[in-house]
Amino acid sequence: MEVCLHTHRWPIRGSFTIARGSKTCVNTIIVEMKSQGGVGRGECVPYGRYGESIESVLAQIASVIPEIKAGLTRVQLQERLPSGAARNAIDCAMWDLECKLSNRSIWDITGIQASPLTTAYTLSLDTPLNMEQAAKDNAHRPLLKLKLGGPEDLARVQAVRRGAPSARIVLDANEAWTPDIYLALIPELETLGVAMIEQPFPAHQDQILAHLPRPIPLCADESCHDRASLPDIIGRYDMINIKTDKTGGLTEALALKAEASAAGLSVMVGCMLSSSLSMAPAFVVAQGVDMVDLDGPLLLAQDIESGFEFERNVMLPFKFELWG
């Protein structure tokens, strides 16, 4: 077994802004596992919000390379590393290598049926005027996700609704609201037809939701990483956002999806800003869920080779050459 680590810098179309800052590129880590003529790959995005950096994630991955070479299994990996970007890249590379060596697709191995998926399209945080223009440019898309997190949030949503009157709209507040802001906005957002609000309050303050109305479904993002997160979510949120970089790979993502659904939670599958290599395992998890937000490749100026094909807003099943 040979394990190789690569860092990659993906340019973004224009720039992408959320409440925590703007980016013109995204840095990812790709793990390659080579064995018996097969190559398995997995990509992860170190995320500063969770205390991760390129250096820290590379160190985490490097720490288990001797064990991988000695035969560390995917099940053992779940105990060896915590949920997060490092485990995600390794776990997804292990899945991919298994597919390549067995000459079986991920669909055969998991028993999940591959179907095209309609994804949300993200509008980055900007002035209301600029967001209205972005909405007009993308008014043909059935689902728009708005990045929010500032005093002009209501004006932003109003502007997007003017720009895309027929689109379904969901909001990502990026932990930026207070209970007073929430209570003031909710009646207005109901009038504007907002379908869902993601992470209105800072993670670990979910107890606030026990005393607030939820006329618009709320989705846990930063508050939901893996199955261990669910006890603090059930009864406070209506939906969870599963991302493989949070769960630490496809293995835990599938388990989280099953447990959350059994608990009566709706499921959204999302992504960090990254290439189609990151989207492929998430695409597997996203089969049959309530909402899909896997537009990462659409936001990049350059994607990985053999990346996803889109027919307008629909993601087509990925090719074997990409992953799985």
Sequence and secondary structure as in RCSB ss.txt:
>XXXX:A:sequence
MEVCLHTHRWPIRGSFTIARGSKTCVNTIIVEMKSQGGVGRGECVPYGRYGESIESVLAQIASVIPEIKAGLTRV
QLQERLPSGAARNAIDCAMWDLECKLSNRSIWDITGIQASPLTTAYTLSLDTPLNMEQAAKDNAHRPLLKLKLGG
PEDLARVQAVRRGAPSARIVLDANEAWTPDIYLALIPELETLGVAMIEQPFPAHQDQILAHLPRPIPLCADESCH
DRASLPDIIGRYDMINIKTDKTGGLTEALALKAEASAAGLSVMVGCMLSSSLSMAPAFVVAQGVDMVDLDGPLLL
AQDIESGFEFERNVMLPFKFELWG
>XXXX:A:secstr
 EEEEEEEEEEEEEEEEETTEEEEEEEEEEEEEEETTEEEEEEE   GGGT  HHHHHHHHHHHHHHHHTT  HH
HHHHHS SSHHHHHHHHHHHHHHHHHHT  HHHHH      EE  EEE S  HHHHHHHHHHTTTSSEEEEE  S
TTHHHHHHHHHHH TTSEEEEE TT   HHHHHHHHHHHHHTTEEEEE  S TT GGGGGGS  SS EEESTT S
SGGGGGGTBTTBSEEEE HHHHTSHHHHHHHHHHHHHTT EEEE   S  HHHHHHHHHHTTT SEE   GGGGB
SS  TT   EETTEE    TTT  
